[in-house]
Amino acid sequence: MLWRLYICRCSCGRLACTVLIFLSVVFLYQSRAFASSLNVSTPANASIYGFVGYEGGFSTKSSPSFYKSNTSYKKSSLKGKTTFDSMGQVRLGLKFNSKDRKTFGNIMMDSLPNYDFKLKLAYVKHNIGKHFSVVVGRDWSLVNQRYFRFSSFIFKPYVAGFQGSKRTMQLTFRYNRNFGSNLAIFSFGVEDRDLKNGVIVGKNIGETGKEIASANIPSFRKSVPAFVGQIQLKLKTDFGTPSTVMAYYETMPLYLECKDKERKETAYLYSLATKLNVGRVAFIGQYLHTLGMSGTSGISGNALKTFSYIYENNRVIKRKSDALGAETYFTPMNGVGLTFGYVNLKFSNKKADNAYFLKNEVKNVKTLYISGVFSLTKCTKLFVIWDRIKTKYAVDNSMNGDFEQATGNQIFVGYRMYF
């Protein structure tokens, strides 16, 4: 089914209103529009995409809302307690490009996290010549795992250790070139990283509203945006689909406020990853190291964070993390995918006593998971995943290295209809 929308030159407000009206009509008649495309007046054409999804499941010894927690809960009062929760999600997007393919744009809205539509993507990509391109606007960060998509990313929360793909304002330059049957992509970007998904300072507040622990660093400011570089190599093999090797690095200079004094620090991270395709089997492996950017590790749940920096006895304790993940994805038949994965995330202190953690800070999270993806029709999929999460917490603010461990399980099922 073909939809046509002719847009005259008008003010930005009228244009935005026209697009929103059109998207609303498409959404209301989605059952007739899944296989359709949208054309706008020359010199551009456009298409819509998205999904409607629902998921629900059970959690044992984890945060009450399973999709908000990827750590097992240490409170003994939750021992053996099972909770149920569910959620719905709607995603709507619009892609457009010029007929000569030199300009491409993408606008995407999502109902998460607060069940009201928010703008997630809004960028324009310009192709310059055969090998260069420039991306301007809000796009996926170059620091991501979209190319090595651990199966737990199909749901909330992402597996602890790998934050998942984050969207950020950026200016990115890309250069791609073929070397025989292989492809190399070099990217450099200037990004405005969301602080809560990067450097973590401040305080941890418990469920009763009382302060549990403080990093003694009320706030900080960035001196410059984050600088990110990424290299991707797509290698053709004799095993079928090309395999991929990727590496990226990010650095973010900043100033910490420590007892009315500013201390300059440089937070950074780097990662190495590979995906080897062998027929119907894909082997994924990734390592992620951070210093001063514990938020990137994706600890979620109980409203508590593991800090990036702590100010104690006139010194700044710098928190680092190391995450290692491996996954095997197997498609025994068309429309069926099975996954087995394991991720280990560990926090430690650089040039300081590794035993020094504040109360309820996470020291280590290990996640084992098994999932399945089943295509029910050409546009619907069923997801099933089981997580076993083992978490080690600091018992109190001390140098003694007293930690306590909790193990939880999560199983949940999701359904999505794509268009």
Order of alpha helices (4+ residues) and beta strands (2+ residues): beta-alpha-alpha-beta-beta-beta-beta-beta-beta-beta-beta-beta-beta-beta-beta-beta-beta-beta-beta-beta-beta-beta-beta-beta
